[in-house]
């Protein structure tokens, strides 16, 4: 079951003053059941919090935020964490998101361990996108939209910008029941290439900051991908190879009289070893 919530009250930032439409960013929230994924989402989207636990299968929300002077339209998918629903992940559109927020409960070490399942799926998706990017470059297809160049199309073969990952250690208001030290959560995230933040949906700690950081990292990933594509396109248009080019570290001095004579002598002598002998110098 999938529900769509599109709030229109004051929690969303006002529409942009300019004619530029909001930049779309999709975010999937994942983690073990009961770790507070829905609470984080509802705190961001509706400024609400409840202590009642209502297991989620899958809910979709949308909201608008102005971050660093730019307006973004956030499409947020709150996913199921229970093991019986995890099989839906591989066959759903959850993995097509621009960013992933992996949530665990600081009072449950098992909830941190459960993130490994989701992280492995996201890493496989990252490999798929890298393959898509390589195929696009080989086919001479390069992004043309500077703000968000990762729109999927039959020509590009799918998304090419790597997904952004961030870990949130939720329920940091329950410090007396903590099982996962902040340093442990940070190290877990660092080893897997994720950002890290501790949050509290109940006390509204680091909720806005977490999503703002996700947005900034998505924009950074898009800029890097666009810059790499532009550099590749420039090399192709200029007839230059984009790899395997070796440049000398320092310019060579002009040869003296003795060297010129020696070089002339070498020209008259056949080379031994052919191309292989010369390649050894590199």
PyMOL commands that set and color helices and strands:
alter all, ss='L'
color gray80, all
select helices_A, chain A and resi 37-46+83-85+87-91+93-96+109-113+115-138+175-177+182-191+207-237+257-268+274-279
alter helices_A, ss='H'
color red, helices_A
select strands_A, chain A and resi 3-6+23-31+58-67+70-79+99-105+164-170+195-198
alter strands_A, ss='S'
color yellow, strands_A
deselect
rebuild
show_as cartoon
